Amino acid sequence: MSDPTPVAVIGAGSWGTALAVLLARNEVATTLWGRSAAAIVEMATTRTNARYLPDLPFPDGLQLSSALETTVRDAGTVLVVVPSHAFAETLDQIAPWVAPGVGIVWATKGFDPASGRFLHELVAERFPAHPAAVVTGPSFAHEVARGLPTR
């Protein structure tokens, strides 16, 4: 049985791709967003992320998108997986389309390099009435995507 809350994974690097694959494998309606339309078309065609996880096929249920507005607007949870230097800008970009009550989750390490602030402070500032969570731990993208244990 699939999870009725669709998840938008924002960031199609190795960690974002691994988390999107894991969610989709567990029957969560998942859309992986990437900023490069050409890269998303290639991933949709090959059903893999050749740049970051070339030997990991995508589950059938994983959707791909380069349309940020649609991806975020249709989500029940937004999982932001971008480098810390792009985190604040990404939050600003998605803010107009995040519906009330949608959870904001991030799997980004570090601080905001522009301000030195913790990332949770940026989320609380931009999304004060939204549930928020952070995914922490080792980012062994290859192992997580394959369902293997990580240390």
Wavefront OBJ file of the C-alpha trace (Angstrom):
o trace
v 0.000 0.000 0.000
v 1.446 3.371 -0.951
v 1.786 6.373 1.328
v -0.882 8.961 0.441
v 1.440 11.889 1.220
v 3.509 12.702 -1.859
v 7.111 13.709 -1.245
v 9.017 16.195 -3.369
v 12.772 15.606 -3.193
v 14.478 18.849 -4.169
v 17.981 18.093 -5.406
v 19.012 15.343 -7.821
v 22.580 14.819 -6.659
v 23.720 11.510 -5.192
v 22.079 11.957 -1.778
v 18.802 13.362 -3.129
v 18.625 10.605 -5.734
v 19.378 7.906 -3.138
v 16.676 9.189 -0.782
v 14.144 9.501 -3.629
v 14.865 5.936 -4.757
v 14.509 4.660 -1.184
v 11.160 6.458 -0.727
v 9.798 5.253 -4.080
v 10.886 1.686 -3.353
v 8.858 1.889 -0.172
v 5.789 2.888 -2.199
v 5.848 6.551 -1.214
v 4.657 8.758 -4.083
v 7.937 10.549 -4.810
v 9.036 13.159 -7.317
v 12.725 13.938 -7.702
v 13.364 17.504 -8.847
v 16.556 18.661 -10.525
v 17.446 22.137 -11.763
v 18.756 20.954 -15.114
v 15.910 20.098 -17.480
v 18.339 18.264 -19.783
v 19.625 16.107 -16.918
v 16.066 15.293 -15.814
v 15.118 14.277 -19.374
v 18.175 12.018 -19.495
v 17.302 10.467 -16.123
v 13.695 9.943 -17.208
v 14.852 8.296 -20.421
v 17.509 6.030 -18.897
v 15.711 5.582 -15.521
v 19.008 6.168 -13.723
v 21.153 9.073 -12.563
v 24.198 8.378 -14.736
v 26.212 11.222 -13.212
v 25.911 10.270 -9.542
v 24.512 6.710 -9.241
v 24.994 5.161 -12.680
v 24.354 1.538 -11.736
v 21.191 2.175 -9.709
v 17.957 1.779 -11.689
v 14.998 3.912 -10.649
v 11.873 2.210 -9.326
v 8.895 2.445 -11.664
v 7.012 4.739 -9.293
v 9.708 7.424 -9.078
v 8.654 10.562 -10.940
v 11.154 13.112 -12.252
v 10.677 16.829 -12.774
v 12.489 20.037 -13.582
v 9.340 22.105 -12.871
v 9.912 23.388 -9.342
v 6.513 25.022 -8.881
v 4.499 21.936 -9.835
v 6.749 19.593 -7.882
v 6.475 21.607 -4.670
v 2.828 22.585 -5.052
v 1.733 18.938 -5.320
v 3.768 17.713 -2.316
v 2.640 16.846 1.182
v 6.261 16.850 2.316
v 9.191 18.710 0.775
v 12.608 17.112 1.311
v 15.394 19.585 0.479
v 18.681 17.905 -0.445
v 20.947 20.617 -1.818
v 24.412 21.813 -0.765
v 24.447 24.226 2.178
v 25.572 27.115 -0.049
v 22.328 26.731 -2.053
v 20.019 25.996 0.896
v 18.738 29.514 1.673
v 18.156 30.310 -1.996
v 16.309 27.021 -2.473
v 14.047 27.763 0.504
v 13.282 31.174 -0.987
v 12.487 29.603 -4.363
v 10.060 27.021 -2.980
v 8.349 29.276 -0.410
v 5.619 30.657 -2.723
v 4.377 27.150 -3.558
v 4.539 25.315 -0.233
v 0.958 24.857 0.975
v 0.023 25.421 4.623
v 0.786 22.401 6.777
v 3.262 20.857 4.336
v 6.269 19.444 6.154
v 9.715 20.822 5.392
v 12.491 18.269 5.783
v 16.131 18.653 4.836
v 19.108 16.355 4.435
v 21.698 19.084 4.084
v 24.770 19.315 6.279
v 26.527 22.389 7.535
v 25.752 26.036 8.095
v 24.519 28.810 5.858
v 27.841 30.169 4.555
v 26.425 33.657 3.933
v 25.196 34.225 7.482
v 26.835 31.500 9.581
v 23.390 30.473 10.832
v 22.171 26.934 11.440
v 19.966 25.578 8.673
v 17.053 24.982 11.052
v 17.037 28.720 11.776
v 16.552 29.446 8.080
v 13.674 26.971 7.880
v 11.999 28.360 11.014
v 12.298 31.895 9.653
v 10.816 31.114 6.248
v 8.287 28.435 7.289
v 7.268 29.289 10.865
v 3.943 27.425 10.855
v 5.165 24.258 9.118
v 6.271 21.010 10.700
v 10.016 20.641 10.180
v 12.551 17.839 10.500
v 16.115 17.053 9.567
v 17.497 13.801 8.161
v 20.906 13.222 9.720
v 23.542 10.562 9.727
v 26.028 9.233 7.251
v 25.403 10.084 3.637
v 26.460 6.854 2.022
v 24.245 7.411 -0.980
v 25.179 4.215 -2.793
v 24.568 2.014 0.237
v 21.307 3.709 1.259
v 19.914 3.508 -2.268
v 20.689 -0.197 -2.404
v 19.074 -0.821 0.978
v 22.378 -1.825 2.558
v 23.325 -0.997 6.146
v 25.502 2.046 6.741
v 27.850 2.773 9.608
l 1 2 3 4 5 6 7 8 9 10 11 12 13 14 15 16 17 18 19 20 21 22 23 24 25 26 27 28 29 30 31 32 33 34 35 36 37 38 39 40 41 42 43 44 45 46 47 48 49 50 51 52 53 54 55 56 57 58 59 60 61 62 63 64 65 66 67 68 69 70 71 72 73 74 75 76 77 78 79 80 81 82 83 84 85 86 87 88 89 90 91 92 93 94 95 96 97 98 99 100 101 102 103 104 105 106 107 108 109 110 111 112 113 114 115 116 117 118 119 120 121 122 123 124 125 126 127 128 129 130 131 132 133 134 135 136 137 138 139 140 141 142 143 144 145 146 147 148 149 150 151
